[in-house]
Amino acid sequence: MRKITSNKTLLIGGVAALVILGGGGLWLATQRSEPATPAAVEGEAGHAEGEAGHEGEAGAEGEAPEGRVELSAAQIQAAGITVVSVGGGGGAETRLAGRVEPMVDSRAAVAATVGGRVERVLVAPGQSVRVGQALVSLVSGDAASLRAEADAAQAAYVAAEQAHGRDEELADQGVVSRREAEVSHAEALSAQAAARAARARSSAAGSPNAAGRLSVASPISGVVTSVQVGPGGFVAQGGVVAEVSNPARVEMVFNAPPALAANVRAGSALRVMGPEGEFDAVVTGVAAGAGAGESGAAVIRARPVGATLPPAGSAVTGAVVTGQSTGGLTVPTEAVQTVEGNTVVFVQVDGGFQATPVLAGRQAAGRTEILRGLTGSERIAAANAFLLKAEMAKGEAEHGH
């Protein structure tokens, strides 16, 4: 009997323990499953919004403004991006046909200023020479006479100047009249002028020495194309002794309609297409009615800017802007980019560039007219501006991820 009671007591104790544990577990489950009070919800939402706000502020502080490409000066230079000012102008484009031709001063037929015997020939065809370099050595009796006249005139001037000095001293002492001193002064001035003229004639003849030996020098730098005399020969005054040409002295010559001459002037910009690509040029001269024949065409001469011309005889095509407006703005065409369907230029700002929307107009001679979006005081990316577009697209792609 005791044994049964004892077992029942143990059984009741176990059941009680299970009830207590079960009730505790139910209480915990009830606490977890009960809906939160409004105050708790608001508190948690406010906390979440606060965290989101902090995250938004951090994002705003860390990210660059929309359309901004941040680059250092070293990165800009390494990328080959050139920065230029916004220019003025705008107008219509006229295309011209032309050729590369030698300049007027690119060739020289070197002649002897006095007749004489050829003593030595100092150059040969194909040899490069510089300005003032001797081509031929002559011995000339006429040149010797010119040198003698120059020496005699110089001696006469020295004598007249000394006589004037003595007369001045005597006039100060009262030995001679002041008028005699003035006469001697005039004679000294006359002798000085005669000596100067004699020296000039001798210099024009090639500055011969007392024996009449002189050199005929090249007036330009270039290459000797021909030699017309040989040692021992005689060359008359004005006779050509050699020809020199400078192949680097070339220019572009365009034939233009007569009406164009009034709209183009020296300094106007040209965009030229040659055998090796496009380059910029500037007009150096315009001659109305100077074209070949009776066409009355204008001739426009131009030289390259930062480029080397192709050889003489090469055909080129030029584009000149006419009818320019003074109030318009233009930028290099390569500066204008399209980003997400919008036309923009990249304006330089502190730390990089900002994509600025613009309204583009006509294109002429490598420049694009800007109708709206710029004030004219900006500096913009020109060459390699497409790299900024690519960098901006890359940044947007990374941000999307």
C-alpha positions in Angstrom: 0.0 0.0 0.0 2.8 2.4 0.9 4.5 1.5 -2.3 1.4 2.4 -4.4 1.0 5.7 -2.5 4.5 6.5 -3.2 4.2 5.8 -6.8 1.1 7.9 -7.1 2.8 10.8 -5.4 5.6 10.6 -7.9 3.2 10.5 -10.8 1.3 13.5 -9.6 4.5 15.4 -9.1 5.6 14.6 -12.7 2.2 15.8 -14.1 2.5 19.0 -12.2 5.9 19.6 -13.5 4.7 19.1 -17.0 1.8 21.5 -16.5 4.1 24.1 -15.2 6.6 23.7 -18.0 3.8 23.6 -20.6 2.2 26.7 -19.1 5.5 28.6 -19.2 6.1 27.5 -22.8 2.6 28.6 -23.7 3.2 32.0 -22.0 6.4 32.5 -24.0 4.6 31.5 -27.2 1.8 33.9 -26.4 4.2 36.8 -25.9 5.9 36.1 -29.2 2.7 35.8 -31.2 0.8 38.8 -29.7 0.6 41.8 -32.0 2.8 44.8 -31.1 1.2 47.9 -29.6 0.9 51.0 -31.8 3.5 52.8 -29.7 5.9 50.0 -30.3 5.2 50.0 -34.1 5.8 53.8 -34.3 9.0 53.5 -32.3 10.3 50.8 -34.5 9.2 52.6 -37.7 10.9 55.8 -36.5 14.0 54.0 -35.8 14.0 52.4 -39.3 13.3 55.8 -40.9 16.1 57.3 -39.0 18.5 54.6 -40.1 17.3 55.0 -43.7 17.7 58.8 -43.5 21.2 58.4 -42.3 21.9 56.0 -45.1 20.4 58.5 -47.7 22.5 61.3 -46.2 25.6 59.2 -46.5 24.8 58.3 -50.1 24.2 62.0 -50.9 27.5 63.0 -49.4 29.5 60.2 -51.1 28.1 60.5 -54.7 29.0 63.1 -57.3 26.2 65.3 -58.8 24.4 63.8 -61.8 26.4 64.3 -65.0 29.7 65.0 -63.2 32.9 63.2 -64.2 35.6 63.6 -61.6 39.1 63.7 -63.0 42.4 65.2 -61.7 44.6 67.4 -63.8 47.0 64.5 -64.2 44.2 62.2 -65.4 43.0 64.8 -67.9 46.5 65.1 -69.3 47.0 61.4 -69.4 43.8 60.9 -71.3 44.8 63.5 -73.9 41.7 65.6 -73.3 42.2 69.2 -74.4 40.3 72.1 -72.8 39.4 75.1 -75.0 37.3 78.2 -74.7 34.0 78.7 -76.3 34.4 80.6 -79.6 32.3 83.1 -81.5 31.0 82.9 -85.0 28.7 80.6 -86.9 27.8 80.8 -90.5 27.6 79.0 -93.8 30.3 76.7 -95.2 31.8 77.0 -98.7 34.0 74.2 -100.1 37.0 75.1 -102.3 39.3 73.1 -104.4 43.0 73.8 -104.3 46.6 72.6 -104.5 49.8 72.8 -102.5 52.2 75.1 -104.3 55.7 76.6 -103.6 55.7 80.0 -102.0 56.9 82.9 -104.0 60.0 83.1 -101.8 60.7 79.4 -101.9 62.9 79.6 -105.0 65.9 81.7 -105.7 67.9 82.1 -108.9 71.2 83.4 -107.4 73.0 85.9 -109.7 76.3 87.7 -109.7 76.0 91.4 -108.9 79.2 92.1 -110.8 80.9 90.4 -113.7 84.0 88.3 -113.0 85.9 85.1 -113.3 84.7 82.0 -111.4 87.5 81.1 -109.0 85.7 78.2 -107.1 82.3 76.5 -107.0 81.6 75.8 -103.4 78.4 73.7 -103.7 76.9 70.9 -105.8 73.3 70.1 -106.8 71.3 68.4 -103.9 73.4 70.1 -101.2 71.6 71.8 -98.4 72.6 75.4 -97.8 71.6 78.1 -95.3 70.9 81.8 -95.7 74.2 83.7 -96.5 76.2 80.6 -97.3 78.7 81.1 -100.2 77.9 79.3 -103.4 80.6 80.6 -105.8 83.8 82.5 -105.4 84.5 85.2 -108.0 87.5 87.5 -108.8 86.3 90.8 -110.4 88.0 93.9 -111.6 84.8 95.9 -111.2 84.5 94.7 -107.6 88.1 95.8 -106.9 87.3 99.3 -108.3 84.2 99.5 -106.0 86.3 98.5 -103.0 88.9 101.1 -103.9 86.3 103.8 -104.2 84.9 102.9 -100.8 88.4 103.0 -99.2 89.1 106.4 -100.8 85.8 107.9 -99.7 86.4 106.7 -96.2 89.9 108.3 -96.2 88.5 111.6 -97.5 85.9 111.6 -94.7 88.5 111.1 -92.0 90.6 114.0 -93.4 87.6 116.3 -93.6 86.6 115.4 -90.0 90.1 116.2 -88.8 90.1 119.5 -90.6 86.8 120.4 -89.0 88.2 119.6 -85.6 91.2 121.9 -86.1 89.0 124.8 -87.4 86.8 124.4 -84.3 89.8 124.8 -82.0 91.1 127.8 -84.0 87.7 129.4 -84.0 87.5 129.1 -80.2 90.9 130.8 -80.0 89.8 133.5 -82.3 92.4 132.7 -84.9 89.9 131.9 -87.7 86.3 133.1 -88.0 83.4 131.0 -86.9 82.2 130.9 -90.5 85.3 128.9 -91.6 84.6 126.3 -88.9 81.0 126.0 -90.1 82.2 125.5 -93.7 84.6 122.8 -92.7 81.8 121.1 -90.7 79.6 121.0 -93.9 82.5 119.5 -95.9 83.0 116.8 -93.3 79.3 115.9 -93.4 79.5 115.8 -97.2 82.5 113.5 -97.1 80.8 111.3 -94.6 77.8 110.9 -96.9 80.1 110.0 -99.9 81.9 107.4 -97.8 78.6 105.8 -96.7 77.4 105.6 -100.3 80.7 104.0 -101.5 80.5 101.4 -98.7 76.9 100.6 -99.7 77.9 100.0 -103.4 80.8 97.8 -102.3 78.5 95.8 -100.0 75.9 95.4 -102.7 78.6 93.9 -104.9 79.4 91.2 -102.4 81.8 93.1 -100.1 84.9 92.3 -102.1 88.4 92.5 -100.6 91.1 94.8 -102.0 92.0 92.2 -104.7 88.4 92.1 -105.9 87.6 88.7 -104.6 84.1 88.1 -103.4 81.5 85.3 -102.8 78.0 85.0 -104.2 75.8 83.9 -101.3 72.4 82.2 -101.1 69.6 84.5 -100.1 67.5 81.6 -98.7 67.9 78.3 -96.9 67.1 75.3 -99.0 68.6 72.8 -101.4 70.8 73.6 -104.4 68.8 72.4 -107.5 71.4 73.4 -110.2 74.7 75.1 -110.7 75.1 77.2 -113.8 78.9 77.9 -113.8 82.2 76.1 -113.4 85.7 77.0 -112.2 87.6 79.2 -114.6 84.4 80.4 -116.4 83.3 84.0 -116.7 79.9 85.2 -115.4 78.5 88.5 -116.5 76.8 90.9 -114.2 73.3 89.6 -113.4 74.2 86.1 -114.7 72.7 83.2 -112.7 75.3 81.1 -111.0 73.0 78.6 -109.1 69.4 77.9 -108.2 68.2 77.1 -104.7 64.8 75.8 -103.6 63.2 75.3 -100.2 60.7 72.4 -100.3 59.4 73.3 -96.9 58.2 76.7 -98.1 54.8 75.7 -99.5 51.3 77.0 -99.2 47.8 76.1 -100.2 46.2 78.0 -103.1 42.4 77.8 -103.6 40.3 79.1 -106.5 37.1 80.7 -105.2 34.0 82.3 -106.7 34.5 86.1 -107.2 31.7 86.9 -104.7 33.6 85.0 -102.0 36.5 87.4 -102.0 34.4 90.0 -100.2 33.5 87.6 -97.4 36.9 86.0 -96.7 39.8 87.9 -95.3 43.3 87.3 -94.0 43.0 85.4 -90.7 39.8 83.5 -91.5 39.8 79.9 -90.5 39.8 77.0 -92.9 39.3 73.3 -92.4 41.4 71.4 -95.0 41.2 67.8 -96.2 44.4 66.5 -97.6 45.9 63.2 -98.7 46.7 62.4 -95.0 43.6 63.6 -93.3 42.0 66.8 -92.0 43.8 69.8 -90.4 43.2 73.4 -89.6 44.5 76.3 -91.7 44.4 80.1 -91.7 43.9 82.4 -94.7 47.0 84.5 -95.4 45.8 86.4 -98.4 42.9 86.9 -100.8 43.3 88.3 -104.3 40.1 89.1 -106.2 40.3 88.4 -110.0 43.7 86.8 -109.8 42.5 83.4 -111.1 43.9 81.9 -114.3 42.2 82.9 -117.5 39.3 85.3 -117.7 37.1 83.6 -115.2 37.7 86.4 -112.6 38.0 83.8 -109.8 39.5 84.9 -106.5 42.6 83.3 -105.3 42.8 82.4 -101.6 46.2 81.5 -100.0 46.4 79.7 -96.7 49.0 78.1 -94.4 48.5 75.1 -92.0 48.1 75.5 -88.2 50.0 72.9 -86.3 50.4 70.6 -89.3 52.8 69.8 -92.1 51.6 70.3 -95.7 51.9 67.5 -98.2 54.4 67.9 -101.0 53.9 70.6 -103.6 51.4 69.5 -106.3 49.1 67.7 -103.9 45.4 68.3 -104.2 43.5 69.6 -101.2 40.0 70.6 -100.4 39.2 73.5 -98.1 36.0 74.5 -96.2 35.7 78.2 -95.2 33.0 79.7 -93.1 31.3 82.8 -94.5 28.5 85.0 -93.3 29.6 84.7 -89.7 27.4 86.2 -87.0 29.0 88.2 -84.2 26.6 87.1 -81.5 26.8 83.3 -82.0 28.8 80.8 -80.1 30.7 77.8 -81.6 32.6 74.9 -80.2 34.7 72.2 -81.9 32.4 69.6 -83.3 34.2 66.9 -81.4 33.2 68.6 -78.1 29.5 67.9 -78.8 28.4 64.5 -77.5 25.1 62.7 -77.2 24.2 61.2 -73.8 21.0 59.3 -73.3 19.5 61.1 -76.3 20.5 64.6 -75.1 23.1 66.8 -76.8 25.7 67.9 -74.2 29.2 69.4 -73.9 31.5 68.8 -70.9 32.2 72.0 -69.1 35.3 72.1 -66.9 34.5 72.5 -63.2 36.6 72.1 -60.0 37.7 68.5 -60.0 36.5 67.4 -63.4 33.8 68.1 -65.9 30.0 68.6 -65.8 27.8 67.4 -68.7 25.8 70.5 -69.8 22.8 70.1 -72.1 23.0 72.4 -75.2 21.0 73.1 -78.3 23.3 72.6 -81.3 22.9 74.4 -84.6 24.8 74.3 -87.9 28.2 72.7 -88.5 30.9 74.3 -90.5 34.6 73.9 -90.9 34.9 71.5 -87.9 32.9 73.7 -85.5 29.3 73.5 -84.3 27.1 76.4 -83.5 25.6 76.5 -80.0 22.2 78.1 -79.9 21.4 77.7 -76.2 23.0 76.3 -73.1 26.3 78.2 -72.9 27.2 81.7 -71.9 30.5 81.9 -73.8 32.7 82.2 -70.7 33.0 78.4 -70.2 36.0 76.2 -70.9 35.0 72.9 -72.4 36.5 69.5 -73.3 37.3 69.3 -77.0 39.6 66.6 -78.2 38.8 63.1 -76.7 35.6 64.4 -75.1 34.1 61.1 -76.0 36.2 59.6 -73.2 34.2 61.6 -70.7 31.0 60.2 -72.1 32.3 56.7 -71.8 33.5 57.4 -68.2 30.1 58.7 -67.2 28.4 55.7 -68.7 30.7 53.4 -66.8 29.9 55.2 -63.6 26.2 54.9 -64.1 26.6 51.1 -64.8 28.5 50.6 -61.6 25.9 52.6 -59.6 23.2 50.4 -61.1 24.8 47.3 -59.6 
